[in-house]
Amino acid sequence: MKHRTFFWFFLPSGLAMLLFIAFPLVSVLTQSVFTPHEAVLMTVENCGPFGCKEETTIDQEATAELRDSNPLGKFVGAQIYLDRGHLAAAEVAEAWRSTDSVSAFFAELSDLPFYSALSFTLVFVFTVTPLTIVAGLMIALAVNSLHRHLKGLVIFFSLLPMIVTPMVGSLILFWMIDSRGVIGTALQYISGDPTLSLKASTPLTWITLIVYGIWHAAPFAFVVFYAGLQTLPQDQLESAQIDGATRWQRVKYVIVPHLMPLVTFVALIQLMDNFRVFEPIIGFSAEAHAQSFSWIIFNDMHGETQLLSSASTTSVLTILGVAILLTPVLIRTWQDFKGKK
Amino acid sequence: MSDTVATRRSLGLRLTVNGFVIFWLILAAFPFLWTFWGSFKIELDFFSISDWTNALTGALTQEAHGSSFTGAGYEGAWIQEEFWKAGINTTLVCIFVVITSLTLGTLGGYALSRSGYRYTFWLLITALIFRALPPITLVAGYLLPFFEWNLWGHLATTVIVLVALNQPFTLWMLHSFFQSIPKELDESAKVDGCTQFQAFRHVIIPVMWPGVITTGLFSFLLAYNDFAITSMLLSKENQTMIPKIVSFMGTTQTEGNVMFAVAAVVSATAPLFVLVMFFQRQIVSGLTAGAVKG
C-alpha cells in the first residue's frame, strides 16, 4: 500500500487517538508540574472613626491578570509529586527515622494515601491474577469433559460474571454480602457470630474485593483455556497414557505446557486490568478500607473542588506503574517482530 | 475428548468434575437469579433481618402490596427517578460509539493489515500502549479544555472520547482479522483497475462482517459498561445508566430507594443477558482471537 493511501485510510482513527489519548497524556503530564495560582492578596489600610486598621483582601484584578497571563498555573516542578498526597517524601523519611522496626515503618506508610493505594493495588493484582488463572484452568478442564450438549449452556452462564458491567456485578454481590443479605446471613450462621459484617474490617473487605475480582475475571481465563483445550495434541496425550501417565501427570506434563502461551497471555491482560481496579471499590463502598490508584484519581476529580493537579500527578504515577508492568510484553512483541523479519 | 476405553473416567472422578461444574454454575449464575427474584420484593424482604426465607416467599411484600411480587421498585426507578432518560442516553451512546469506532477501525485496521512498512509496527505498538493505559488517568487531561470550550457534559463529547479510547483495541482486532483475508482478493481487484478504496469497498466490505460484528460487540460492551469516563464527563441530565445507578446509591436513606437501585441494576443487566444469548459464539471467538494470534 502506498504511503499516501495508507495515510488517508489511517487518518480518522489516528486523529481520534492523537486528540483524545496522546494530547490528554501531555496535558496530564503538564498539569502534574503546575498548580493553580493562589489569589493575589493586597493589604489596604482602612481608616475610620476608631482609628486605622490593616485589612487583607483578594486583589481580584491582579489575580485575574495573573491567571490570564499564565493559564497553566504556577510551575512547581516535582513538588506535587513529593507532597503528602503522593510520594510523601518528607513523611517517608520521617517514618524511616522515627520507627525502629520494619513492620512499624510499613504501618506508618499505610497511613499515607499513595502507599495505602499501592499496597492494596499490588495485593489485588498479585492475588487475583494467579488465582484467576487457576480457577479458569479448573473450570476449563471440567467443562471440557462434559457432554457436548451441556457445554453451550454452561458456557452461557459462565460468561455472565465477566460480561455484566463491573459496577452492576459488584453491586449485586454487595447486596448479597450485606449483613441482611443472603450470603451475609449465611456467613453469620456458619461462623456463629451474629454481628459478623464483611464491610467492617479491612482484611475482610480486601478478601471480598479479591473474591469479586476472581469471580469477574475467571470466565475470561476459562474461555481462553477452553479454546486452547480444543487444539490439544491427541497423539501426545495417548502416548503419555500408553507410557502409564496418570490423569494428574497428563494434566501436568502435557496439557499445562500446551496451554502455557495462553497462560502468559491471560496473565498479561489480567495484570493490566487488575492494576486499574476501580469499580468494585465504589460498588462495594469499600473506600474506607481499600483504595486503589484509579480510585484516588476519581476521588480527586469528583469533589466540589476538582483537584486536577493532584489527580494528574497520581495519573502520571499510575501510568509509570503500568509501564513497569508492561515492559516484558513490549520486549516480547519486539522480539517476535524481529523474529518474523 | 473421544470416549474410548482409555479415557473413560472413574465414577469418583466424574462425580468430582460434575460437582465442580455445578458449584461454578451456582457461583456464576445464582447472584443474578437471586437479585432478579428479589427485585420484585420490598426492601424488608430483600434485606430480611428476621427470616431469610422472606426473600424467597415475599411475606412482607404480600402484606404491603397484596401479592408476593411487586413492580414498585421498577416503577420507582423508571418513572419516579426517570431511569428511562438514562436508558435513552445509554442507547444513544452505545449506537454512536459502535458505529463510529467500527467505521474508523475498519479503515485503520485494513490499512495496517495491507501495508508492509515498518511504521505499521510502531503504530500497533503505540496502540497497545494506549490500550494498557487506565482510561481514568486521561480524564484530568480532558476536563480543562472541555470546560473551556463548553464541550463538557454533552453526549457527543463522551461518544467521541469513548470511540478514541476504544480505537486501540478495535485496531488490533480488525488488523488481525483483515490479515486472515487473503491479500490476493484486493490485489486482483486492483489489477483490474480499482483504486485501493474501491477494492476495499467492493471486495473487502462484503466479506468482513464476521470480524466486524465480533469487534462491534466488544465496542458495545465498552460503551455500555463504562463508569469512569461517563461519570466524569456527563452532566446530571445526560447521565447514562451506570452512573445513574451509582447516584441512586448515594440517596439510599429513605426506604424503598435501595429497591430502585436493585430494579435499575436488573434492568441494566437484561440487555447483556440477551446479548450473550444471541452472540455467545462471537464473544467466545473474540476473546480467544487475541490469545491464539498472539
Interface residues (C-beta under 8 A of the other chain):
Chain A: M1 K2 H3 T5 F6 F9 F10 P12 S13 G14 A16 M17 L19 F20 I21 F23 P24 L25 V26 S27 V28 Q31 M138 I139 L141 A142 V143 N144 S145 L146 G152 V154 I155 F156 F157 S158 L159 L160 P161 I163 V164 T165 P166 M167 V168 G169 L171 I172 L173 W175 M176 D178 R180 G181 V182 T185 A186 W215 P219 F220 V223 V224 A227 G228 Q234 E238 Q241 R247 P261 L262 F265 V266 I269 M272 F275 R276 F278 E279 I282 S285 F293 S294 I297 F298 M301 H302 Q306 L308 A311 S312 S315 V316 T318 I319 V322 L325 L326 V329 L330 T333 W334 D336 F337
Chain B: M1 S2 A6 T7 R9 L13 V17 N18 F20 V21 W24 L25 L27 A28 A29 P31 F32 W34 T35 G38 F46 F47 S48 I49 W52 A55 T103 L104 G105 L107 G108 Y110 A111 L112 R114 S115 G116 Y117 F121 L123 I125 T126 A127 L128 I129 F130 R131 A132 L133 P134 I136 T137 L138 V139 A140 G141 Y142 L143 L144 P145 I160 V161 V163 A164 L165 Q167 P168 T170 L171 Q196 F197 F200 L221 Y224 N225 F227 A228 S231 M232 I242 I245 V246 M249 V258 A261 V262 V265 A268 T269 L272 F273 L275 V276 M277 Q280 I283 V284 L287 T288 G290 A291 V292 G294
